[in-house]
Each structure stands twice: as C-alpha cells, then as structure tokens.
Amino acid sequence: VYDQVAATYVWAWLNRMSGIRQGPTMQGTIGYLRGGHGSLIQKLAEAITDAGGQILLNTRVREIELVNGQAGRVRTFDTTLDFDAVVAAIATPTFSRLIPSAESSYLRRLESSTYLGLICPVMVLNHPLSPYWTLNLTDAESPFSTVISTPHPVDPNYHVVYLPRYTAPDNDWMGVSDDEIREAWLAHLKLIFPAFNESWIEHFAVSRSRYVEPIFNIHMLETMPAVQTPYAGLYLANTAQVYPDLPTSESAIVHAGRVAQIVRQGKP
C-alpha cells in the first residue's frame, strides 16, 4: 500500500520527528504523562461517574440498530440499551460490522478504510536497555521494527521497552501465541543488544490490535468517514478523522473535543 500513502502523511511524520530536536545541540525532548495513559483514563472515568454517567465494563456490543433513518437500540450480548445519541469510538472496519442494516453504499465507503494492525510486546526492565528513546530498524528479518525505551512513569528504578511490529490486520503473527512471540522477539533483541539478559525482565506482556492506525491514502479528504453518519443520533469518532494531523494521543484528544461539540449541536 506504500504507493497509495499520501505525501502529507509522510511530511507530517518527518515534521513531528524533526520538531522534537531543538536547541544548539539539536537534542531531542519528549514528555509523558505521570502514571501513564492509565491515569488519564482513570480521571476521565471519574469525571463521567461524578456527572452521573455509568460505565459498563466487559460489555460486548452485537449491533447498533437503525430504525427509520436514525440510531435505535444498542444490542449487547446480554441486553438492549437505549440512548439519545450513540458515539462509536472504534475503528471504521469494526463500526461497519456493527451496523449491518445500513445502506450498502455507506457500508462500502466504510469498508474502504484501510488500517495497520499492531503486535507490541512491552517489557518492564530493572536495567536500562538503550540510551536512545527510539531505534528504528531497517532489517527485514527483524520481527519488530522499532525499539522504544522510556523511563518507568512511576518508579525511576525501572525502564519500559516497547517492541512494536506494524502489520496487516490479517497477518499470520496475529494468531501466534504470546510465548512464541516472546521467544522470537527476544532472540532478535539479543542480536542488537548482546549484553541484554532475560533476568532484567520484571514483566513481559503482548498487546495486539488488528486496527490500530489508519492509513492516510491519497484523496483522504474525500474518502475519510464523517463524524455525523447518515443516521440521526449516530456518530463515528476515531483517528481516521484527524487527517491531515497524525493519529497521536494529542490529536485524538483535540478531535474528541470537536466530536463533543458536534454531538451537542445535533441533540434535539
């Protein structure tokens, strides 16, 4: 798909990476949330419940019903729920599967959205691995493309290392067990850092997502899905809509504010 990637997307990444290097030494500077993104999610959850909202955990949605041109009930695997408005903050391909009764032309447009999947082992180490925040690898034989090393957001005695692999949503690696991924990833990591010892690992976990980053193709402005769907009371909100900005945490937060304004304006 590389020949379909928009030039603005490539420029945005180059501009972002060069923008962190400032000062006479061009030293890179980054920041992170104290407590990690979990602290942000926790504060958001507290604000919702303090305002009288309710959060349902472990509740899988089966379908968003569409009735007479507007959003109807939300059917889960256990019950049905009624809302004044529904905001689907999920990847576009997943959203299309939740509205099977939508017009075929709208479903085709949603299904044309392309995404990269992600397999990302993360380690908590009791020893620093690399003096560099990011190492981008060009070795085609490597199971991961980047080594990201950061201080632990809570305990300075530990270090967090991410070993991401961006891939197609249906790549075979998606079905590989955590143990096999650990074995393959660590074997290659030892080639890059011969001094690395598995005794440094305090925690190792593997996260997977089939739709983690939208691919910003050429003509993206004409093809990206709108927040307001063709159905009253139904909204779609995801990072495919932040173009020409990059799908970062910062742009997602700004976009969430825009979505909230749209939803408020659309209420009867």
Buried (B, 14 or more C-beta within 10 A) or exposed (E): EEEEBBEBBEEBEEEEEEEBEEEEEEEBEEEEEEEBEEEEEEEEEEEEEEEEEEEEEEEEBEBBBBEEEBBBBBBBEEEEEEEEBBBBEBBBBBBBEBBEEBEEEBBEBBEEBBBBBBBBBBBBBEBEBBEEBBBEBEEEEBBBBBBBBBBBBEEEEBBBBBBBBBBBBEBEBBEBEEEEBBEBBBEBBEEBEEEBEEEBBBEBEBEBBBBBBBBBBBEBEEBBBEBBBBBBBBBBBBBBBBBEBBBEEEBBEEBBEEBEEBBEEBEE
